[in-house]
Each structure stands twice: as C-alpha cells, then as structure tokens.
C-alpha cells in the first residue's frame, strides 16, 4: 500500500524540494489542498486533492476542507490496534503516514497596523491545528512537520526507523508548542479587542494570563557561569547591537534597567549603572557636561559598567568614554566619529535603542514559586501638586529642582535607597541595604571617596524614614533638604529633627520600593 503524505501549508518555502524527495526517493503519494496543491502540480508532482480523497468538496470558502473522518481517521488510527485497523478498512479510510502543515499567519496579520477585525478572524486557522494535533497525538506512527526548518532532518531520518521514531517524538512536541503559542496569540488579540475585557474587577488584571515567548537566543550562561540561561521574547525588537561580544544575562538586565531610568529624563542626560543600580547620573546642557558630572559621582564603580545617553553620542564623548573599561554603551544614535573610535574596542557592546529610549512593557513580571507576579511598571513620580512641605522652612527654587532630579533617580535604585544630589548631578548613592541609615552612610562615604562636597545638597529616600536617624545622618553630612514619601508612625519625630537642623522636607505621598 502506498504511503500517504498530507501537505497543506501557508509558508511554502522549501516544500517543492521536500515533496519531490518524498515522491521520487521514498515513494509517497501526495495529498494536498488549494494553493499548496497547485504549487506542487506546477513542479510536475502528482497530487491528489483532499476533496477527491474524501469525496467531499471544499466548502464555505475553504473553511471546511480537511475536517473529515477520512483525514482524521487516517491520522489517529492506531497501527497497533486490530480494532482501529478494521474500522479504518470498513470505512474506506486510508492511513496517512506524514503530515506537513504550517498555519495561517495570524501573528503576522494582527501585527499590521491597518489590520481589520475581519481579516484577523479569517486568519485563525482551524483545519491546520486540528491536523497537527491529530498527527502529533499519534506520533508513534505518524510523522508531523510544522516548520520548514525540519524538512532536511526528516529526509535524513527516513531510511532509519529508529532515528525516525526518535524524531517523531521531537516533532510532536514542537507541534504542541506551536499550537499552544498560536492559541495564545489569538486569545491575546481577542482580549485586546473585547469591549468588556476579561478582567478581575478589583485588580484590573486578566483572570487568565495567556503568554507565549519564543526563544530569542541561548545565552552563554546566567548570572554565574554554572547557571544555564536563555532569552525569550522580543528584546531584540527594541535594541540593535552594532558590535561587541554576545550579550550576557547580566548585560540584558542592566540594559533594561538603564533604559527605564533614562526614559525619565528629557534634558541631555548620562547614566552609568552597575548591577542595575545607577552609580552616577547627571543632566546638563550637553552630553559632554553631563558625563563629567555623572562620572564624578563614582570613578570606581563604572569599571565594567553600563553607560546610557538619551541623545546622539558624538566623537568627543566617545574619546572620553573609551578611556575606561565599559561593558555596554546604549544610545538612540552613534555619530560616525564615535563609531570609528569605539569600534577599536572589539568587545565593547554598542546598542541602539531602536524603539526609543525608555520604551518597553508597562507590565513587569517576576517568577515566584508556583507562578508569576504581575504589576504595572513604576512610571509615576506622583502628583507634584500634592507634594507637601512639612517643615517650617520652605525649599528654595534650587532645592526644589534638585529634589525633583533626585526623586527621579531614587526610583531606579534598589531599596533601601538614598540619593544625594546637587543641581542635576548625583553626589552619592546608597543602595540595597537592610537599614535605611546604612544606605545613607554608604552614600555619604561614596561622596567622600569622590571628593564631592555634600554641603547644601538634597537627599532623596524612596521610602519613608522609619526613624529620625537616617535624616539626622543626612543633615550631619550637609544636606539642607529632603524628599521622601512620608507616612511613618514617627513622622513627627523626623519632621522635628529636620526643623531642629533648619532643613526643608517634602512628603510626596508615593513610595518607590524596588526589590
């Protein structure tokens, strides 16, 4: 009995050569549909149309063509079951040994900016996933191919049943991964189109979170060399790597943190980050001036760090940056002179933020035991009209400007976070300590190491001062003004400590924990 192969694809790349080998080398008889059948016939291949095979024509504009017992019976029949085989014979169902199907391009269709709802619906494949799933379920006997990239592997294994059997299992897994991601894409699209989204009324988040990510690349390792890692999703749609070594797991984390940070600034700004924490940030009239101020904050931590700018990086700044060891530089554009200079450092990763500095998802996910945490990205700085001056002394105009700059930085520093600033320059950053007063001490120490005077500076705390000690430490260091959320049981003690030292203090009413 001739072996049957059913071919019905949207992506026809490589199919003619594959089908020719099936017929001429392995003796298959081809079944096919519509445009696939016409393409195969145009290459001189003998093809039986599915309608002829089933005795039932394609109807409803092709919506119904392969949903037939002679198709799915031929796919699902267990070859090791006498009852199955007898029922197939009694019902004139020929067994199908190979299925080659790839799906209507739904994801590509809905990605088009002018796509209509009707066009999206018509690109929901029904017969394709049904055939793939039937064949994949019966992969003990049926080979199923959903990706043209697998044609060569299938042909190579056909002369070795042991190899083919092992391959069938891998191909079946790939099918269910593909149909799963396909259904997820449809669910996400329909959820976005719904007039009444399937959201929990209290939280505003979906009742069911559908997500599917394709592997973008295997990484050399994770946070440490003994950890395996991979990147999934569309990260590379936001960035273009011009040169340098392959991005590492840690690079990608740092690039994400840097991009979110720089998105809060409009004036020419330079940020230097290490381990996702900013160690120097400044805004100025030019990037060159901003660099001098940002780098002055900490001349040690930038070694092996990440640098991001929000304007075209030119030759003068490139010369300066090239003098220190940097892992990654991110910019919306690089000038020709800058590229000539920086390309001399072959391993230096140069990244263009293609989608705009600060772009990215408005939702953040974190893996936890048994599931995911989902939250809005922390984009707000609070309503400045609702900020409250809680001390006897009002901040000066200069202090207000410095506080707002420090408040932006503080949002991007790991908790507990303390940031000292003057003007639009960081002077000292304390991050990630278990006690807020320790973060303040570290920030003061870093400023001292950099020989930056904290007299007349402002201090920002991303969460409330639980005790007066953190504020007192800031005052002793020279800060004259503080900005913090407020809300502590000991707020009155903290306010009194500020008043006793002639400080001005502002409560924002909003917290920026970052764990």
N, C-alpha and C positions, 0 to 999 in steps of 0.2 A: 504494500500500500504506500502510495506517495506521501511524503511528509509535507504537511501544510504549514506555511508561514503567512501570518496576517500582518500586513504593513499598512499603517494609516497614520500619517504624520503631518504636523504643521511645518516643522523645520526639516526641510528635505536635503540638507547638506550631507553629502557622503552616502546618501541612500542608494543611488543608482549603482555604484560600485559594489556596495554591500549586497544588494539584491542580485546582481549579476553573479557574484560568487556563490550565493545560496543556490541559484538555479544550476549554474554550469559545473560547480565543483562538488556540491553536496546534494544535488537532486531534489531540491524543494519545489513544490508548486506554490505559486503566489496567489494570495487573496488580497484584495485591496479595495479602497473606496475613493470616489470622487477625483480630486486633483492629484492624489498620490497615484491612483491607477493610471491616469492619463500620462503622468510624468514617466512612470515605469514603461508604459507602452511606447512612449516616444524614444526610449532607449532600446527598443526591439525585444523587450522581455515579455513572455507570455503571462498574462494576468487574468484571473477570474474575478469579476466584480462581486462584492459581497451580496448585492441584490440577487444576482444569478445563483450564488451559492445557497442562499437561504430560501429562494423562491418568493421573496417579499421585497418590493421595491423600496428605495429610499423615499420617505415622505416627510411632510411638514418642513420643507426647505432644508432637508438633511438632518433635522433634529433627531429623527428616528431612522437609523440605518443598521447599526451593529447591535442594538438591544433586542436580541433574538435568541431563542433556545439553541439554534444551530451554531451560534457563535459561542455563547457562554457555556453550553453543554460541552462543546469541543474543547473549551479551556479548562473547565472544572472537573471533567471526568477523571476519576482516579484510575490510573492504569493498573493498580494492584487489586482492584475490586472487580470480581466477576459480575456482580450485580450492576455496577456502573457501566461496564463494557457492554453488557447485554442490553441495558436500556438505551445506550447510545446506538447500538446496532438496530434495535427495534424501532427507533425514532429517526433513523437515517441521519445520525449526527456523526460527521467525520471529525476525528481528533485533530486538534491544532497544536503543533509542537513548538511553535515560535511566534511571539508577538512583538512587533516593533511599533510602538506608539509614543509620540510626544504630543503635548497638549496644546490647545488653543492658547495663544499668547495673552492670557488675561492680565498678568502683571505689567507687561509692556503696554497693553492697551490703556489701562487705567492710569498709567504714569503720564500719558499725554495730556497736556493742559486743556485741550479743547474736547476731550472725550465726552460723549453723551452717556446718560444712564442706559439708554437702549443699546448702544454699542458695547458697553461693559457687560450687560446681561447676555448679549449674543456671543460673547467671548468666554462664557462659562461653559467649559467642556463637560459633557455628561457621559457620552459613549466612551471617550478616551480613558478617563479614570476607572470606569466600570471594567473595561477590558484589562487594563493594567492590574487592577486589584484581583480580578478572577485569575489571571495568569500567575500573579505573584503568590496568591494563596496556594496554587497547585504547582509551585516551583520545583517540587520533587520530580516532576515530569515535563514541565513547560518552561522554556527559556523566555524571559521577558526583558525587553530593552527599551528604556525610556530616554536614553541620552545617546546622541550620535557619537559621543566620545568613546563609547563602549563597543562600537562595531568591530574594530580590529581585535579586541580581546575575545569577542565571541567567535570570530572566524578562527582565531588561533587555537581555541579550545575545542572546536567541533570534532576533531579527529581523536580526541582523548576523552572518553566518557567520565573518567574520574575527575579530570580537570573541569569538564563541563558541569558536572554535578556541583562542585565547589563554587564555580562561578555563578550558577543559577541562584544559589543562596544569597550571594552578594548583590546580584541584580535585583532580587526580590526585595531586599532591604532598601535598596536605592529607590525602588518604586514607591514603597510606603512613605519614605521620607519626602519624595517628590509630591505625592498626592496629599500628604499632610500639609506641606508648605503651600500647596495650591489652594486647598480649602481654607487655610488661614488667611491667605491674601484676599480671597473672596469675602470671608467674614469681616475682615478689617475694612474692606471697601464698603460693604453694605452697612456696617455700623456707622461709618462716616457719613453715609447718605441718609440715614434714618432721621425722620422728623422728630421722633422721640427716642433718642439713643438708649440702649440697654444699660443704663447707669444706675448704680445704687443712689437713691435719692439723698441719703445722708452724706456720703463721701464724695459723690461726683465721679467716682471711678467705675470702670466697667465691672459688671457682675462676673463676667468670664473674661480673662485676659488671654487673647489669642496672639501668639507671636511665633515667628519662624525666621531664623537667621541662617544665611548661607555662609560657609567658612570662606573668609577672605584670604587668609594665609595661615600657615603653620609658623609659629614663632620659634626662634632658636631655643628659648626656654622662658620660664615665667619670672617671677620676682627674683628667684635664685636659680643657679644653674641646674640644681637637681629637680626642679619643677618643670613639667611639660606645660605647654601653653599654645593657644591658637586664638586668632582674631576672627570674630564673626560680625556680619552686618555690613554697613555701608560707610565705614570710616573713610575709605579712600575716595568716596564721592565728595568729601569735604576738604581733602588735602591732596596736593600733588607733591611728590618727593622729587626734587630736581637732581639730587646727588646724595652720596654718602652710603654708609652701611645700612643694612636692613634694620627697620625699626624694631626695637625690643618691646617687651611687655611694659617695662617701666617707662620707656620713651612715650608710649601711647597714653599712659596715664598722665604723664607730665604735660604732653601736648594738649590733652583735653582740659586739664586744669588751667593751663596758660591761656588757652583760647577763651574759656569762660571769663577769666579775670580781665583780659584786655578788652572784652566786649563792654565793660562798664565805663570805658573812657573814650572821649571824643578828641581832646587835645592830643598833640603828638606825645606818645607815651611809650616807655620802655619798661618791661617787666622781666626780671630774672628770677627763675624758680629752681628749686631743688627739692626732690621728693614731694612734688605737688604743692609745696609751700612757697609763697613769694619771699625772697630774701632781699629784694631791692626793687622798688617801683618808683617811677617819677614821671611827671608830665612837665612839659616846657614848651617854649616857642618852636624848638626844633628837636628832632630825634637825637642829634648830637648832644645838645644840652641835657636832654632827658637822660641819656646814657650816663653822662658824667655824674649826675645826681643819684641815679639808681645804683650804679656800681659803687659809689662812695659809701652806700649803706653797709656793704659787706664785701670785702675784696677776697675773702677766702671761700665762702660757700659757693660762689658761681663756678668754681672749678668743676668741670664735668656737668654743668647745669643746662638749663633751657632758657633761651632768650626769645622774647616775642616783642614785636613792634606793630603798631597799627597804621603805619604809613610805609611808603616805598623806602626800602633800605638802600641807601646810596653808598658810594665808594668811600667817603671819609669815615663814616661809621664802621664800614666793613673793615677798614685798615685797623681801627682800634680794637674791634671785637676779635680780629684774627690773632691778636697778641696773647689771648688767653685760650685755654682748652675748653671748648664747648661741645656738648653732645648734639644739640639741635638748635637751629635758628628758624623762627617762623615769622613770615611777613606776608602781607597781601600781594606784594610785588618786590622783586630784587632788580636794582639798576644793573646795567651791563657792566659797569666798572666794579660794582660789588661782587657780581658773579665771577669776574676774572680773578678777583682777589681771593674769594672764599673757596673757589674750586681748586686752589692749590692744596687745600686740606681735603684729601680724597675721602677720608672717613666722616667728615662733618656732614651731618644730615641737614639739608636745606629744604624747608617745607613752605609751599604756598598754600595759604588758606583760601581755597577756591570758592567756597560758598559765603565768604565774607567773615571777617574777624568777629568772633563772638557767636557765630551761628551754631546751631545744634539743637538737639531734642529739648523740649520743655519738660520732659519727664525723666526722672532718674530711677534706675533700678539697682537693687543690691541683693546679692544672693544670700539667703539665710538657710538654716537647717529646715529642710522640707518645703522650701518655696522661695518667693521673692518679696521684697519690699518695693513699693512703688510710691513715688512722691513727685510733686511739682518741683522743678528746679528753682532754687532760691535766687530769683532775679530782682526782687524789690529791695529798695533801700528804706522803705517806709515812706509815709507822707510827711514831708518836711514841714508842712503847715501845722502838723500835730506834734512836732517835737516841742519839748517843754524845757525851758531854762529853770532849773530847780534851786539854783544858788542865788545868793544876794547879788553877786556880780554878774553882769551880762557879758557874754563873749564879745570881743571886738570883731570887726569885719574880717580882719586877717585870721583870727582864730576860727570863725565860722567856716571860712574857706578851707583851712587846714583840717578841721574836724570832718567836713564832708569828704575830703580826699581820704583821710584815714579810715573813715567808715566804709568806704568802698573797698579798701584793701583788706580790712579786718574780716569782711565777709568771706574771703577766699583763704584765710589762714586756719589751719586745723585748731580745734578747741583743745584746751583753753587758749584764747588768742589775745595778745596785747600788741598794739602797734603804736609807735611814737612817730609823729610827723611834724614837719615844719614846712609851711607853704605846700607845694605839691611834690614833696620828697619824703620817702621813708627814712627814718633815722635809726630805728631799732625794731626788730620783730621778734616776739616770743611766741612759740607755737607748741601745741600738743602736750602741755604739762598737766599733771593731775591737780595741781593747785594754781589758781589764777595769779597769786602773788609770785609764784615761781616763774611764770611766763613773763611777768613784769620785770623780775630781776634779770632774766636772760636777755630781754630786750635792752635793758639798761647796760648790761655787760657788753652786748654786741655793739651798741652805740659807742661805748668807751673804747672797744677794740678798734673801731673805725675812726676814733678821734673826732666824733661828732658831738657837738655841744647840745645837750637836751634843755638848756635854759630857754624858757619861752616856747617850748614845744607843746603839742597837744597829744593826748593819749586816747586811744580807742580800745574798747573792750567789747567783743562780740556778744557777750552775755553779761548779766548783772554782776556787780561786785557784791559777793555774799557778805563780806566783811569790809571794814574800812582799811584794812592793812594794805590791800592792793592799790587803793587810791593814795594812801599815805606814801607808799613806795614811789609812786609816780611823782607826787609833789616833791618829795625829797630829791628825786632825780632832776627836777627842774621844770616839770610840766605845769603849765598855768591853766589848762583847760582840759576837760574830759568829756567824752561822749560814750554813752552806754545805754542799754535798754531800760534799766531801772526795774523795779518790781521785787526787790529783796525785802525780807522782813526787817532788815536793818538799814533800809534806805535812809532813814532819818540820821542814823549814825554816820553814814557815808557822806550825806549832804553836809552835816555839821563839820566833818573832817575837811571837806572842801572849803566851806566858809571860813573855818579857822585858819586856813592857809591862803586865803584870798583867791582861790581858784574859781573859775566858772565851770558849770557842769550842765550837760544837756541829756535828758532822757528821751530816747527815740520811741520807746514802747514796742520795739520789734527786736527779736533775737536772731542771731545768725550762727547757731551751732553748726559745726562741720566736723563730723567724725570719720 
